[in-house]
Each structure stands twice: as C-alpha cells, then as structure tokens.
Amino acid sequence: MSALPNDIAAATREAIIERYENTAVRDALTGARDGSLQPAEGFFDLLANAKTVVDERGLVLAGDPRFSVSVAALVWSDPSVATPAVRLVDVEQAVDARLCCSRIELDLEEEVTSFELFYAPDVDQTPPATGPMPLWISPNGNGDLSGSDVANAGRLSQLNTFISRAAITGAEVWIRADAGSYNFTSTLTITNGGATVRGVDVNGNPMMAEFVGKRLVDPDRSHMWNAKNDAAAGIYGIEVFRLNRGADNLTFRHLAFRNLGRGCFRARQSLSNLTITDMLATNVAAFFVNDAAVATDPADITGLTMQRVTVNGFSKFFAKIQWNSTNILLEDCIGDSEKQDGDNFASGIVFDDNARDIVMRRCTMGNVVDSLHAYQNGDGYSGERGNINIVMEDCVAHNCTDGGVDFKGDNIVLRRCVMRENHRNYRLWGFVDLYDCEGYDQRADNAAPRPPKAVLQGAAVRVLRFAGAGL
C-alpha cells in the first residue's frame, strides 16, 4: 500500500539549505581541497553542526593531502579487519611508502579500483621489507603462535603447517637458534614442500638451531654405542625429520643435532629436490637415510644435495642413499665415526639398490668400526652392483676396519682421492677409472685378515698415476 498524502505530510519537515565555507581555512591552508568544484553535501539538524564539520574537514584535508590512484584490477578490502593501507611505489616520484586509504571505489564493469590515499602520522612510513616476511619458530613458542614475527613465534610442532604457508607466499621458515635448544623426543613428519627452513638468531642472521635428544654412550667406553641405552632412552627408532610424500623442493640450512637416534633426516617416501646444507651432528646413529616404510612404497629421491655437513660420532652411517635415487651431489661432507661400535654394518657414505648418477667432492670419512662379525666391516664409502655412474673428486677415507672405498658397481671415476690406514684402501669390483689417486699404510689388523689386494677378480680398473700402496 502506497503512502497517503497525509502520511507524507506528517513525515515531512521544513529544511533550510545553507552554503558555508571558511575563507580563513581556505587561505591559510592552501592544500585544503577535496578535488571537487561543487560544495559537499551534508544533512544536519543545526547549522552550527554543519559549520563544525566543514572546519574539521578543511583541517583534515590540509594536514593530510589526499590523491587518487587507479589500479587496473578489482581489489576487495575488508575494513572490519584493519584500517585499509597500501604500499605505493612510484620510481619517477621516488616514492616507496605505506599510505592509508580514505576511500576505495570499485568499478565492477571496468574492473578498476580507485584509491584515495593520504599520509597519516599513525601509519608506519618505513617501507616494508622486500619479499615475503618469514614465519618464526622458537623453542617454546611466543604470543599468538602465528609465526608472524619473533614475538609471535610458533612451536616446532607447527613446522609442517608453516612450510605449507611459506610455500604459498615464497617465504622462509626461520627456526630461532639463540633462545635455547629444541629438546627432542618425537619425530616431526613433513608432508609439505616448496620452502626453505633455516636456523637464525633473533635478527635473522644465520645461526645453528640445535636439536638435542637422549642418545647415550656406554659409560665405560666414551665412544661405545649401545643399542640397549637407546632403547632405554626411548629414542632407538626416532628420527628428527621424517620426509613423506609431498615434501618436495625443500631446503634445510644451519641446523645442529646432538644425542639423537636413527636419523636426523629420514625420507620414507619418494620425493624430489631436497637440499641439506651447513649442518653439524654429534653423537647420532645416522645423519641421513632414505628407506621406505613398506617395500611396495618406494623412497626414491630425485635430486639430493648435501653440502658442508659434519658428523662427529656415529655408529651406523653418515648417509645411506638407496632405492632408485638419482642426481645426487655431496660436497664438503665430513664424517668421523669416532670408532663408535656395536651397530651392524657400519659405514660412512653408503649407496644401495639402484642409486646412480652420484657426485662426491671434498668429502672425508674416517674411524668407521664394525666388530660384530668375524670379518670386520666398516667402509668409508661403499656401493653395490646397481650403483653406477659415481664420481669422486678429492675425497679421503682413513682408519676404517674394511675398505676406504668399496664399490661393486660400474662407471666409477675417482680423481685425486686419498685412502690411508684402512684395512683395504681400495676395494674395486667393476669398471673403475682412477686418476691421480693415492693409498698409504694399508693395515692388516682385521679379525680375519685377508690379503690386502683391492682389485678383485672380474674388475676392470684403469689407473693413471697412482702413489703409495693398496692396489
């Protein structure tokens, strides 16, 4: 039902139209303009209220000059979350600043957004840092645990989630290293990738973030590992980072590990492009291994890089790389087993199954001991029949109870390698090229010593300039 004339009359009251401008404000504050040639409309009960608003409007416009910027896109903003602000970059005008928005207009047909921007004293005018902001983790977490900054750092248990968030924005995950160690009692499973995880100090500078477990050594022999002690400590089967499917394109930097069990890094399912650099481990069973949870679900790695990793004190191996892993690079890696004994088939760097296309440069493995068998094992570097296309350059193995190198595969190339004080400096079973290599002080102290020859029947070894003994 439409409103009747009497109803309209009852709801109508007389209006007074007034025009007001403050000439004193206009002349004193020449920037007091809103860009309009027409008077601004306003509806007030009292003229005095209108005058007050006009005076305040002039002061605001004068003190905070506004200007318009158009963006060829639709930008939706939610003012209920925070005061809208943007970063304006204009190279020609030498502008790089954060500005407040006083008006946002969206043209849905033209798909254009217009911003009215102004400087405000309560807006941080410092240009934001280039690139996405990192996500922080601290030993106990801080604030709201969002990871948005040091004051709101998340906990280590949130790492997998933070990696997922960082991958979306291109950010890194920073593990704070100068707020204490990370006491470790359970495995961190990672199923997300595409990000870098690194240890840093409070200012973001590289610093080793340390993970500490409960791995023990025999009290009567400081370098004697004992499986029962690990089992008693509840860490025998615990690895720090368990990498499952989806953990592709990950980089880990500046981390340290102490008194830990089965593996600092353990890939349990297939993944690609894993980088591990600038690491230190002390008293661990193993540093790295890729072994599948079940035989029908392989743990192939396509693209593995390990650089500047040092392990002091290990009972099983420095690294074991297996399955159909390819494109492997190990550079400047140092493993000193410190003669930890008691772990079956100990070795430094081990290749198994069909791992291939491997390069090792400037690596050193030493003091690897395995006395659990009549014939003592313990190689510096070893590979099986399926491990082919291996290149070693400037590598060293010393004081191992079996071979310095023990390779059964083909297409093996050793350049400028030095093997010394191993039971057999060079054990070669397939097609191998040696260039400018050396071998010294081969030892015969194995519990069941055999002649210290290294080139076994059926092998084809080409040697160019060899110094010392062991071939």
HUJO-V344960 format. One record per helix or strand. SS is the DSSP state (hx for helix, st for strand). FROM is the first residue (numbers start at 1). TO is the last residue. If there is no record, write none. Layout:
SS|FROM|TO ; SS|FROM|TO
//
This chain:
hx|5|10 ; hx|23|28 ; hx|47|63 ; st|66|71 ; st|85|90 ; st|95|107 ; st|112|118 ; st|135|137 ; hx|150|152 ; st|154|154 ; hx|156|169 ; st|173|176 ; st|182|183 ; st|188|190 ; st|196|200 ; st|206|206 ; st|209|212 ; st|224|224 ; hx|227|233 ; st|239|243 ; st|250|260 ; st|263|267 ; st|271|290 ; st|301|321 ; st|326|331 ; st|334|336 ; st|341|341 ; st|347|351 ; st|358|361 ; st|364|366 ; st|370|370 ; st|377|377 ; st|379|383 ; st|390|393 ; st|396|398 ; st|403|407 ; st|412|415 ; st|418|420 ; st|424|428 ; st|431|440 ; st|455|455 ; st|460|468
//
